[in-house]
């Protein structure tokens, strides 16, 4: 029963917005009021530079990875591990500490996937890097990597709970990127 406490803990960890914390600590403007208004690493890069963006990316990834990794270390069942990962991811999208207005979830989802299996997270990161090298568009790279993540989960892990959690994250990532998708379709996304 105690292991179920990992779910609200994961959501709370996910709710800590790395972009906002990093920007405050580095004396940068609130990312929700700059650039795209998204509190994520790509937006922080636009006005805060590579260092701030890198720290944000690492923070967002770790808040997905650490709760899942903790669950694994405690030997929780795979179904609960999937719920823990989703809780951390949903915390990033809808953070209780920031009025339920969070980021798009790319880095946090990668952290969750790394927690599920290093090879799964690595495959998704490699896909993002390859797509970015080809197209130079971060959102497109994230969308392609996310869509393929469920397929990777199916072939690399094969567990229904992990595949389902990965698919749920993909649906939310697509939803959170709807304006990016519209701009991609009109050729306005950069």
C-alpha beads as a LAMMPS data file, in Angstrom:
LAMMPS data file: protein, C-alpha beads

190 atoms
189 bonds

1 atom types
1 bond types

-500.0 500.0 xlo xhi
-500.0 500.0 ylo yhi
-500.0 500.0 zlo zhi

Masses

1 110.0

Atoms # bond

1 1 1 0.000 0.000 0.000
2 1 1 2.868 2.395 0.789
3 1 1 4.144 2.063 -2.760
4 1 1 1.004 3.856 -4.025
5 1 1 2.308 6.998 -2.287
6 1 1 4.786 7.165 -5.158
7 1 1 1.950 8.312 -7.447
8 1 1 1.189 11.638 -5.707
9 1 1 4.904 12.057 -5.017
10 1 1 5.648 11.623 -8.745
11 1 1 2.956 14.157 -9.618
12 1 1 4.433 16.623 -7.108
13 1 1 7.942 16.170 -8.502
14 1 1 6.565 16.615 -12.027
15 1 1 4.828 19.810 -10.911
16 1 1 8.127 21.560 -10.183
17 1 1 8.600 23.636 -13.336
18 1 1 12.299 23.527 -14.165
19 1 1 12.078 26.422 -16.626
20 1 1 10.527 28.770 -14.087
21 1 1 12.930 27.736 -11.319
22 1 1 15.993 28.005 -13.582
23 1 1 14.925 31.394 -14.922
24 1 1 14.330 32.747 -11.415
25 1 1 17.693 31.468 -10.173
26 1 1 19.536 32.867 -13.217
27 1 1 17.771 36.245 -13.117
28 1 1 15.984 35.638 -16.411
29 1 1 12.406 36.641 -17.273
30 1 1 9.512 34.277 -16.572
31 1 1 9.401 31.862 -19.553
32 1 1 5.601 32.024 -19.539
33 1 1 5.897 35.703 -20.504
34 1 1 8.680 35.386 -23.114
35 1 1 8.977 33.871 -26.581
36 1 1 6.353 31.209 -27.133
37 1 1 5.174 31.432 -23.525
38 1 1 5.922 27.746 -23.008
39 1 1 7.869 26.902 -19.843
40 1 1 10.234 24.478 -21.536
41 1 1 13.858 24.192 -22.633
42 1 1 13.294 25.271 -26.249
43 1 1 11.655 28.506 -25.189
44 1 1 14.260 29.159 -22.484
45 1 1 16.953 28.753 -25.173
46 1 1 15.375 31.590 -27.169
47 1 1 15.951 34.218 -24.502
48 1 1 18.198 32.609 -21.888
49 1 1 20.830 30.792 -23.923
50 1 1 22.208 27.282 -24.032
51 1 1 23.234 27.004 -20.383
52 1 1 19.790 27.901 -19.028
53 1 1 18.122 25.674 -21.633
54 1 1 20.443 22.761 -20.832
55 1 1 19.734 22.992 -17.110
56 1 1 16.002 23.206 -17.834
57 1 1 16.193 20.168 -20.121
58 1 1 18.081 18.181 -17.498
59 1 1 15.651 19.189 -14.743
60 1 1 12.590 18.304 -16.803
61 1 1 14.103 14.936 -17.771
62 1 1 15.082 14.079 -14.206
63 1 1 11.609 14.752 -12.837
64 1 1 10.330 12.069 -15.212
65 1 1 13.208 9.667 -14.628
66 1 1 13.628 9.793 -10.844
67 1 1 10.096 8.803 -9.748
68 1 1 10.048 5.889 -12.207
69 1 1 13.535 4.827 -11.171
70 1 1 12.505 4.979 -7.497
71 1 1 9.542 2.741 -8.290
72 1 1 11.814 0.270 -10.036
73 1 1 14.228 0.226 -7.108
74 1 1 11.316 -0.496 -4.776
75 1 1 10.180 -3.334 -7.039
76 1 1 6.701 -1.993 -7.769
77 1 1 4.603 -3.913 -10.320
78 1 1 4.873 -2.743 -13.919
79 1 1 1.292 -1.440 -13.903
80 1 1 2.082 0.852 -10.969
81 1 1 5.373 1.874 -12.598
82 1 1 3.394 3.005 -15.655
83 1 1 1.033 5.039 -13.441
84 1 1 3.990 6.620 -11.622
85 1 1 5.480 7.663 -14.965
86 1 1 2.168 9.129 -16.102
87 1 1 1.795 10.999 -12.806
88 1 1 5.195 12.676 -13.222
89 1 1 4.373 13.535 -16.840
90 1 1 0.950 14.955 -15.943
91 1 1 2.550 16.967 -13.164
92 1 1 4.701 18.672 -15.780
93 1 1 1.723 19.394 -18.044
94 1 1 -0.610 20.460 -15.245
95 1 1 1.590 21.552 -12.304
96 1 1 -0.191 22.119 -9.027
97 1 1 2.454 24.699 -8.037
98 1 1 1.954 26.890 -11.122
99 1 1 -1.796 27.116 -11.623
100 1 1 -1.979 23.865 -13.633
101 1 1 -0.317 25.612 -16.609
102 1 1 2.800 23.694 -17.540
103 1 1 4.966 22.764 -20.472
104 1 1 4.498 20.465 -23.406
105 1 1 6.139 17.460 -21.776
106 1 1 8.817 16.377 -24.238
107 1 1 11.805 16.215 -21.872
108 1 1 9.739 14.829 -18.992
109 1 1 8.336 12.079 -21.214
110 1 1 11.862 11.148 -22.286
111 1 1 12.841 10.930 -18.619
112 1 1 9.878 8.642 -17.959
113 1 1 10.828 6.461 -20.936
114 1 1 14.447 6.294 -19.723
115 1 1 13.072 5.141 -16.372
116 1 1 11.014 2.428 -18.044
117 1 1 14.061 1.199 -20.002
118 1 1 17.296 2.917 -20.960
119 1 1 17.086 1.466 -24.457
120 1 1 13.561 2.857 -24.935
121 1 1 14.545 6.355 -23.845
122 1 1 17.717 6.134 -25.915
123 1 1 15.787 5.146 -29.042
124 1 1 13.452 8.116 -28.600
125 1 1 16.370 10.521 -28.044
126 1 1 18.193 9.133 -31.092
127 1 1 15.045 9.634 -33.176
128 1 1 14.736 13.238 -31.973
129 1 1 18.408 13.923 -32.785
130 1 1 18.157 12.354 -36.242
131 1 1 14.988 14.283 -37.083
132 1 1 16.493 17.524 -35.801
133 1 1 19.650 16.963 -37.850
134 1 1 17.475 16.490 -40.951
135 1 1 14.814 19.153 -40.444
136 1 1 16.211 21.577 -37.828
137 1 1 12.723 21.929 -36.278
138 1 1 12.537 20.965 -32.595
139 1 1 8.759 20.496 -32.472
140 1 1 8.719 18.243 -35.551
141 1 1 11.558 16.185 -34.090
142 1 1 9.676 15.828 -30.804
143 1 1 6.433 14.859 -32.527
144 1 1 8.060 12.179 -34.700
145 1 1 9.994 10.754 -31.744
146 1 1 6.862 10.725 -29.600
147 1 1 4.712 9.019 -32.224
148 1 1 7.359 6.321 -32.648
149 1 1 7.821 5.867 -28.889
150 1 1 4.833 3.523 -28.518
151 1 1 6.116 1.388 -31.363
152 1 1 9.551 1.279 -29.727
153 1 1 7.945 0.376 -26.379
154 1 1 6.037 -2.453 -28.021
155 1 1 9.107 -3.953 -29.696
156 1 1 11.675 -3.262 -26.973
157 1 1 9.600 -3.984 -23.853
158 1 1 6.317 -5.534 -24.971
159 1 1 4.575 -4.882 -21.663
160 1 1 0.986 -3.675 -22.155
161 1 1 1.107 -1.215 -19.222
162 1 1 4.301 0.449 -20.474
163 1 1 3.042 0.573 -24.073
164 1 1 -0.258 2.065 -22.871
165 1 1 1.460 4.713 -20.733
166 1 1 3.702 5.607 -23.664
167 1 1 0.671 5.914 -25.950
168 1 1 -1.125 8.158 -23.437
169 1 1 1.924 10.436 -23.257
170 1 1 1.992 10.584 -27.061
171 1 1 -1.659 11.647 -27.217
172 1 1 -1.039 14.430 -24.695
173 1 1 2.151 15.526 -26.469
174 1 1 0.269 15.787 -29.756
175 1 1 -2.491 17.773 -28.035
176 1 1 -0.008 20.130 -26.370
177 1 1 1.711 20.673 -29.724
178 1 1 -1.490 21.438 -31.667
179 1 1 -0.416 25.012 -32.491
180 1 1 3.002 23.723 -33.574
181 1 1 1.279 21.161 -35.812
182 1 1 -0.844 23.914 -37.368
183 1 1 2.289 25.973 -38.059
184 1 1 4.064 22.913 -39.474
185 1 1 1.163 22.334 -41.874
186 1 1 1.273 25.959 -43.053
187 1 1 5.077 26.054 -43.263
188 1 1 5.378 28.700 -40.518
189 1 1 7.081 26.577 -37.860
190 1 1 10.793 27.189 -37.367

Bonds

1 1 1 2
2 1 2 3
3 1 3 4
4 1 4 5
5 1 5 6
6 1 6 7
7 1 7 8
8 1 8 9
9 1 9 10
10 1 10 11
11 1 11 12
12 1 12 13
13 1 13 14
14 1 14 15
15 1 15 16
16 1 16 17
17 1 17 18
18 1 18 19
19 1 19 20
20 1 20 21
21 1 21 22
22 1 22 23
23 1 23 24
24 1 24 25
25 1 25 26
26 1 26 27
27 1 27 28
28 1 28 29
29 1 29 30
30 1 30 31
31 1 31 32
32 1 32 33
33 1 33 34
34 1 34 35
35 1 35 36
36 1 36 37
37 1 37 38
38 1 38 39
39 1 39 40
40 1 40 41
41 1 41 42
42 1 42 43
43 1 43 44
44 1 44 45
45 1 45 46
46 1 46 47
47 1 47 48
48 1 48 49
49 1 49 50
50 1 50 51
51 1 51 52
52 1 52 53
53 1 53 54
54 1 54 55
55 1 55 56
56 1 56 57
57 1 57 58
58 1 58 59
59 1 59 60
60 1 60 61
61 1 61 62
62 1 62 63
63 1 63 64
64 1 64 65
65 1 65 66
66 1 66 67
67 1 67 68
68 1 68 69
69 1 69 70
70 1 70 71
71 1 71 72
72 1 72 73
73 1 73 74
74 1 74 75
75 1 75 76
76 1 76 77
77 1 77 78
78 1 78 79
79 1 79 80
80 1 80 81
81 1 81 82
82 1 82 83
83 1 83 84
84 1 84 85
85 1 85 86
86 1 86 87
87 1 87 88
88 1 88 89
89 1 89 90
90 1 90 91
91 1 91 92
92 1 92 93
93 1 93 94
94 1 94 95
95 1 95 96
96 1 96 97
97 1 97 98
98 1 98 99
99 1 99 100
100 1 100 101
101 1 101 102
102 1 102 103
103 1 103 104
104 1 104 105
105 1 105 106
106 1 106 107
107 1 107 108
108 1 108 109
109 1 109 110
110 1 110 111
111 1 111 112
112 1 112 113
113 1 113 114
114 1 114 115
115 1 115 116
116 1 116 117
117 1 117 118
118 1 118 119
119 1 119 120
120 1 120 121
121 1 121 122
122 1 122 123
123 1 123 124
124 1 124 125
125 1 125 126
126 1 126 127
127 1 127 128
128 1 128 129
129 1 129 130
130 1 130 131
131 1 131 132
132 1 132 133
133 1 133 134
134 1 134 135
135 1 135 136
136 1 136 137
137 1 137 138
138 1 138 139
139 1 139 140
140 1 140 141
141 1 141 142
142 1 142 143
143 1 143 144
144 1 144 145
145 1 145 146
146 1 146 147
147 1 147 148
148 1 148 149
149 1 149 150
150 1 150 151
151 1 151 152
152 1 152 153
153 1 153 154
154 1 154 155
155 1 155 156
156 1 156 157
157 1 157 158
158 1 158 159
159 1 159 160
160 1 160 161
161 1 161 162
162 1 162 163
163 1 163 164
164 1 164 165
165 1 165 166
166 1 166 167
167 1 167 168
168 1 168 169
169 1 169 170
170 1 170 171
171 1 171 172
172 1 172 173
173 1 173 174
174 1 174 175
175 1 175 176
176 1 176 177
177 1 177 178
178 1 178 179
179 1 179 180
180 1 180 181
181 1 181 182
182 1 182 183
183 1 183 184
184 1 184 185
185 1 185 186
186 1 186 187
187 1 187 188
188 1 188 189
189 1 189 190
